[in-house]
Amino acid sequence: VVISVLAKDYEPAKLPHSKIVARLDAGARASSLASHFHETAERLCAGCHHHSPEGAPQPQCRSCHGETAAATIDKPDLLVAYHRQCIGCHQAMGIKQQGCTDCHAAREVQP
């Protein structure tokens, strides 16, 4: 999965979706409690693909998160939503890669 909708200062982020899903699944399967509550793929996926009915096709993030935050709604803009989701998970899982260039290649400066 390539997230390119907001690429300006950096190249698009290449999200290793399969690797992420495999790691989450392995963690859930290693715990009898977690495997009880995450018995279906849809429940496991809901951690990232939130606020969608179980089993329904997942809408694009920008269908709810605009390019700017609404002043009257507690909903972050798309850039903040992506970063909160990704970096928040990295922090919770103790993954050290949290810098800009861990996910994005630096864009070449145009003369």
N, C-alpha and C positions, 0 to 999 in steps of 0.2 A: 504494500500500500504506500503510495506516495502522496504526501500532503503538501500541496503546492499553492493552495488558495491565497495564502498571505506572504509568499516568498518575495522579499524585497532586498533586505540586507544580506540574506543568506540564501543558499540554494534550498529547494524543497526538502522536507524531512522524509527520509525513507524509513517507514515504520515496518519493522520485521514482525508483521501480524502473526504469522504461524508460530514463530519462536515465542512470542508473548503468550499466545493461547496455550502452547504446550507447557510453558513454565507455570502458568496459573492452574492448569489442569493437574499437573504433577503435584503441586502444593495442595490442591483440594483433595486429591486421591490419597495423599499421605496421612490425612487426618480423618478419622471416622466421623467427627463432628462436622467438618467442612464438607465431606462427601455427602453427608445426609442433607445439608442445606443447598448444595450445589450439584444435585444429582443429574441435572440436565444441562446441555450446552447453553441453552437459553439463559439459565440462571447464572451461569459462569460469565456469560457475555454481558449480562446486565450491569456488571460492575463498571464497565466502560461505556456501554451503550445504554445509558440510563434513560428513564422516563419514557420508555417505549413498551407497549404491551408484549408480553412474552410470546415468542413465536412469530411476531409480526416483522416484516422487513424493516431494517434499521434506516431511519432517515439520515440524511447528511447533517452533520453538526450545525452547519449554517442555516438549516431550516428553523432553528430556534435561536441560535447565537448569531447576531448580526455583526457587521464590521465595526459598529460602535455600540457601546452599552446604552441601554435605555435608562434614562434618569429615574423613571418611576417604577422600574421593575428590578428586583434583585436577580439579575441574570447577566453574567459577564459577557463581554464581547467575545468574538470567535478566537482571537489571539490569546486572551486570558484563559478562556475555557480549555483550549488545547494544552497550554502550558500547565495549568493547574492539574489537569487530568494526568498528563505524562510525568511531570516532575513530582507531583504528589505521590504517585504510585512508586516512582524510583525511591523517594525518601522512605516510604512505608516499607519497602522491600529491602532497604539497605544497599541499593545499587548506586555506586559512586558516580557514574556518568550522569551529570546534571548540567553540564555547561552547554553553551550554544552550539559549539562545534562537535559535541558528542552526537548530536542528531542532525545538524545542518552543516554542510560544507560551506566555508566562507565564499561569498560571491566575489568574483574578480572585479576590481575597481575599473570602471570604464573611464578612458581619458576624456 
